[in-house]
Amino acid sequence: MVLSARDPHSSQSSEALETLCRNYWYPLYAYVRRQGRNPHDAEDLTQAFFARLLERNYLADVDQAKGKFRSFLVAALKHFLANEWDHANAQKRGGGKTVISIDVDAAENAYRFEPADSVSADKIFERRWAMTLLDRTLQRLASEYESEGKIQLYEELKSTITGDQAGTAYATIAKRLGSSEGAIKVAAHRLRQRYREVLRSEIAETVNTREEVEEELRHLFSALSFS
């Protein structure tokens, strides 16, 4: 996805850029908020950062051999905040370019649940990167099950994705769906298996090798575990 986004001659460039911006805007917004900016400034700065990212084709500097895309992105944001505050203010005064739709009310509702202020902006970014990745994975799963006419099954079983929590609950679900307990257990196993496949697929969009996918998986769960 990153390779497609950075190549202006690619037919998939615009779609890939839009997807990357949509996926990463809140982790970056949360980073800016943790740096002490108010919601209005955080919105403007996030928009200005994405505008600069696209205008100057920063993605052309992404090197597959030099680390993860998320690391590149937060480093670029740090550089932007440190060196381009005046330009961002000028953009605000002149009506900066809106690159992506940012729902500030929704963002602030999410930000209220971030850990205490003692947690660094870097850790906030990492945690939100991880949670955004998991959300996208669940959205893809829901879409798949809906397209197959199985959305009710998905809704019943999605709480079992991270592990077998069911016990006698499988029998209850089976009764509600008019199925057998054995069939529901098999369906839950398949859902968890597909969840792992989709999660790895999402991670693979921004890394280069299978080994890096596994490394990112470990990092993801580490990012979610800090308090």
N, C-alpha and C positions, 0 to 999 in steps of 0.2 A: 504494500500500500504506500509506504514512504517513497519507494523508488518511482512509483507511478505519479505520486504527487509532485515530486521534484522535477519531473521531466515535462516541460511545457508542450512538447511535441506529442506526448502520449494522449490518446483519445480518452483515457481514463483519468487524466490529471485533475480536471475540475471536480469530479465525483470524489476522488481520493482526498483532495484538499478539503472539501466540505466535510467529509467523514472525520478526518483528523481534527479539524477545528471543532466540530461538534463534540467529539469524544474528549478533548483535552481542555475545553474552555473552563469548566468548573474547577478542576484541580489547579489551573493557573490562577483563576479568580481567587480561590481560597488562599493561595500562596501570597498574592498581593494584599489581601485583607489582613493576613497574619503579619505582614510587614508594617501594619499600622495605618493603612489607607482606609478611608471611609467607603461605604458602598458605592457612592456616585463616582468617586475617583477610581475605585477598583474596576468598575464597569468600563470607564473611559480608557484606563490603562490597558486592560485586557483587549479591548477592541483595537487600540492603537498598536499593541504588540502584534496582533494577528495581521493588521494592515501592513506593518513594517515587514513581517515575516514573508508576506506574499509579494510586496512591492520590490523588495531587494532579493527575492528568491534565496532566502537563507537556507532553504532545504537543499540547495545545491551543494552546501558544505557538509551534509550528512555523509559520513563515511561508515560503511558497514563494518569495517575492521576496527573502529575506534569507539566502541561502547554502544550503549542502548539509546534508542531514540528518545525515551523519556528523559534520560540524562542530558542529551543534547538540548532538548526543549527547555528544561528548567535552567540550564546554563545560559541559553540565549535570552531567557526572560530576565535573569539576574543582570546580564550585560545591558539589556534594554533599560531596566529600572535605574541602573547606576549611571548610565551615560546619555540617556535620551529623555529625561524628565522634561527639559525645556521644550523639546520638540513635541512631546505628548501634550503639554499644556497649550502649545500653539495650535495643535490639532483640535483640542477641546474648544478653544476660543473661536476657531474658524469653522467648527462643525466637522469633527473628524469622520472619517469613512466608517460606516457600519459594515463590518465583514460578516459577522454572525449574529444571530438573534440571541440576546442574553436576557433571561428572565430574572431580573434582580431580586424580585420578591421571593421567588422560589430559591434562588441562590442564598439569600439571607436566611430563609427558613432552614436550609441545609446547614449553613454556617453556624447557626445557633447551637447545633449539636456536635460541633467539633470539640476536641479535648481542650483542656484548660490552656490559658495563654502561655504556660511554661513550655508547651510543645512547640518546636521550631517550625518555621515556614516550610523548610525542606521536608520534615516529617508529615506535615499536613498535606503537602503535594503528593508524597508517596502514598499516603493512606487513601487519598481521594482518587489517585490513579488506580489503585487496587480496587476500590469500591466501584468505580466507573466501569472497569473491566468486567467485574462480576455482574453488574447490572446489564451490560450489553450481552453477556452470555445468556442470562435469564430471558432477556427480550427475544434473542434468537430462538431459544428453545420454545418459548411461548408461541412465536410465529410458526415454527415448524409444526407444533401440535395442533394449532388452530387450522393450518392448511390441510391437515389430515383429518379434521373433524374430531379431534381428541382433546380439545381445550379443557373440558371438564375434568378429564383424567389428569391432565397436567396440574390444574389448580388443586386437585385433591392430593397430589403426590409431591408437589414442589418442596414442601417442608422436609421431605426425606432426602433431599439431594445431597446434603452434607454428611449424611450418615443414617444408619437405620435407627430411627427414633420411634418406630411405629408400635412394636409389640402387638397388643390386641387391636390397635387402631386399624390394621389392614383389614380385619374382618368387618369393622364398621364401614370403611370406605367401600369394600366389596358389596356390602348390603345396599349402600346408597346408589352405587353404579349398576346394580343388578349383575354382579360378576362373582367369581369365586375368590376366596382369600389367596389361593395359590396363584391365580392369574394376576392379581394385584401385586403380589410380591415380585413376580417376574417383571411386570411393568415398571415397578419402582427400581429394580436393578437396571433395567434398560435405560431408564431416565437418568440415573446417576452415571452410567457409562457414557451416554450421549453428552451429558453435562461436561464431563472431563474432556471429551473430544472437541466440543465447541470452545471450551475455555482455551485449550491449546491452540486451536485455530485462530482465536482472537489474538493471542499473544504472538503467534507467528506472523501477524501482519506487520510487526515493527521490530522483529529480530531476524537473524539470517540462518541459524542452524538449529537442529533438534536439541543440541546441548544447551544453547542459549534459551530455548523455550523452557527447558527444565529448570535452568538457573532463574529465569524470570518467575516461574511458578513458586519457587522457594522464596524469592524476594517478595512476591505478592503476599504470601501468608505471613511473612515477617512484618511487612508494612501494616497489616491488619492487626497485629498482636500488640503493638505498643500502646501504652496508656498515657 
